[in-house]
Amino acid sequence: MRKIFSSRTVVTIIIAVIVIVGLIAGSNWWAKRTNTPPFIQRFGNDLAGGVSRVIAMPTNAVGRTANSIGNLLDTFSENRDLKSKIDEYAQNKVRLQTIEEENASLKKQLKLQATLTDYKTVSAVTISRSPTTWQSQLVINKGLNSGLKKGMPVLAGAGIIGRISEVNTTNAKVALISDTSEEANRFAITIKGDDGDVNGIVTNFNREKNQLIMDQVTSDNKIKKGDLVKTSGLGGIIPAGIFVGTVTSVTKDDYGLSKQINIEPAADLGNITTVVVAVSEIGAQ
């Protein structure tokens, strides 16, 4: 057979392997003794870094351009949304002015002295509530200094809970809507039924169920659970349209001649810590 490698070729390969192994071993030895890598490794690293920088330059430029375009598009979108909101705000302002003018005109036609839209609010905190008068009154920390006057409606939660019954310089007493004693000035209310409004007064209060009661209702108008109850404005003290609560049930009296309407008040009358007093802006002018 013909020889594949000659002796000279074998010797050359052996010498080359020895040289390569020596270079690798020498590089490792040099790297351990110094803080810098060998020349060959530095050359390779520098070459790779240069290539990376050359490739990164156009890539970074494209990325920055894309980010700039994205930011520009976002700014354009935000600007468009802001303009839309400004236009909507202007439209709502005009609409509100129109509604206020219509409201004033309608009130004049109906000869209404005041509704809740003619009132500003004053916030107050309950500072006293006696167990003996728990159902009838409480004391708040605002009085004459805050513009409060006798008869002003007092609200908590989502609706009315009473009226100012006595005013001092820095505090005031509130007669609660749940006060159904003989000397109490009952609250006039109205229920929006399917066939029309049903007017009456709060005649009783079930403390255990936290329910107001309107007795002796003889109207044939259909009242059902969930119907809204508001102040009627009759009597001229409390303005019309203040939310009182919702109907929970309708029952007949013992003789079947009248109805008893049970009402869940808009606020928990057993737990009143903060209130809002409706102060008439008409009287303040």
FENRA-V707093 format. One record per helix or strand of 3 or more residues. SS is the DSSP state (H for helix, E for strand). FROM is the first residue (numbers start at 1). TO is the last residue. Records with the same first field share a line. If there is no record, write none. Layout:
SS: FROM-TO  FROM-TO
//
This chain:
H: 7-33  39-110  116-118  131-133  144-146  281-284
E: 119-128  137-140  153-156  159-167  172-176  188-193  196-201  204-206  211-217  228-231  243-252  259-265  274-280
//
